[in-house]
Amino acid sequence: MKDKTFESALAELEEVVKKLENKDIGLDEAIKLYNEGLELSKLCYEKLEKSKELIVEKMEETEV
């Protein structure tokens, strides 16, 4: 899962949310999707944090 881009992970997370909003979903499937959503959410957060760190680092390099 780590090889996913931010955009693809976010798109998958959006699909998981749509599926979870379906009231006809069974409990086992809902739990599976919830766990998948947590992993995708964590991956997106980590990628955003890494990008933020890179931006801050570059900004600090350019400060005089």
C-alpha positions in Angstrom: 0.0 0.0 0.0 3.0 2.3 0.6 3.6 2.5 -3.2 0.3 4.4 -3.8 0.4 8.0 -4.7 -1.5 10.4 -2.5 -4.0 11.0 -5.3 -4.8 7.3 -5.8 -5.0 6.6 -2.0 -7.4 9.5 -1.6 -9.5 8.3 -4.5 -9.7 4.9 -2.9 -10.5 6.4 0.5 -13.4 8.3 -1.1 -14.7 5.0 -2.6 -14.5 3.3 0.8 -16.5 6.2 2.3 -19.2 5.9 -0.4 -19.5 2.1 0.2 -19.7 2.7 4.0 -22.5 5.2 3.5 -24.6 2.4 1.8 -27.1 1.3 4.4 -27.4 -2.2 2.8 -23.8 -3.1 3.7 -23.2 -6.0 6.1 -21.4 -5.7 9.3 -18.4 -7.9 8.2 -18.0 -5.9 5.0 -18.4 -2.6 6.9 -15.6 -3.6 9.4 -13.3 -4.6 6.5 -13.9 -1.4 4.7 -13.5 0.7 7.9 -10.1 -0.9 8.5 -9.1 -0.3 4.8 -10.2 3.3 5.2 -8.1 3.7 8.3 -5.0 2.4 6.4 -5.7 4.7 3.5 -6.2 7.7 5.8 -3.0 7.0 7.6 -1.1 6.7 4.3 -2.6 10.0 3.0 -1.6 11.7 6.3 1.9 10.4 6.2 2.4 11.6 2.6 1.0 15.0 3.4 3.3 15.3 6.4 6.3 14.2 4.3 5.4 16.8 1.7 5.0 19.5 4.4 8.5 18.7 5.8 10.1 18.9 2.4 8.4 22.3 1.7 9.5 23.7 5.1 13.0 22.4 4.5 13.2 24.1 1.1 11.8 27.3 2.5 14.4 27.3 5.3 17.2 26.8 2.7 16.1 29.8 0.8 15.8 32.2 3.8 18.7 34.6 4.1 
